[in-house]
Amino acid sequence: MAKMTDTAAQASIGASTRELHLPTVRAECVRLAEVAQRSQTTYLGFLAETLSAEVDERAERRRQRRVHEARFPRVKRLADFDLAAAPSVNPATIAMLASGSYLASGDPIVFLGDSGIGKSHLLIGLGMAACEQGKAVPWDIWP
């Protein structure tokens, strides 16, 4: 194998990553190569780090796409819910629902209560938690 200059290597990586649809590898390879060189990482270690960056970025894009496709009316997270302001809400029940176990069994969830106690916040928070767990949330459930 002939020795390749850095410029030629970057051009080859750019062409290959476009063909293979690896945008994060294309964007991060030079920076990761510099980090690997400074830390004296092996070739396999560098390759593992580079591919791991691509996998992580794809997972994040999928999560963002699921949240976008769910068309939540606003972003609300379960962690932001003020349990002190809603003493009738059982934290253990919310934690159990956040795990997503009800999704696999197809059990429905119904929130009942007076106006302003956080039903919409909890519903959106559960939807966001489902998106983060890799589940698609149907867009047609939101009014």
Secondary structure, DSSP 4 states (H G I P E B T S, - for coil): -----HHHHHHHHHHHHHHHT-HHHHHHHHHHHHHHHHTT--HHHHHHHHHHHHHHHHHHHHHHHHHHHHT-SS---GGG--GGG-TTS-HHHHHHHHTTHHHHHT--------TTSSHHHHHHHHHHHHHHTT----GGG--
